[in-house]
Amino acid sequence: VGQVGNAKCGDIMKMYMKIEDGVIVDCKFKTFGCGAAIATSSMATEMVKGKTIEEARQLTNAAVMEALDGLPPAKVHCSVLAEEAIEAAIEDYYKRNNLTYEPKKKCSGCCGSCDHHHE
């Protein structure tokens, strides 16, 4: 289970994963927020089902936005939250199973060398 977001800004995403033999066999979400937050959560869960943990960790907010045929600039943060929620659920899985978790390298902004899109 991974949770990201902030009640102050209004978007909270919670991801639930069922992982067997290193493969995400099911992924569900509960999101409190706008339509874009719900859409990005839903798309992200569909995109990681059937993937290995390492494959799922490659999911980017840009891929989620592309799968949704784009988002308005004011809603790009929803796709970032979806990516972060997937990663938070994976981190939780590692910790619950006493596995060594290596955090993803955080993006520090618009450098042009990654798939992240920032407002």
Secondary structure, DSSP 8 states (H G I E B T S, - for coil): -EEEEETTTTEEEEEEEEEETTEEEEEEEEEES-HHHHHHHHHHHHHHTT-BHHHHHT--HHHHHHHTT---GGGHHHHHHHHHHHHHHHHHHHHHTT----------S--SSSS----
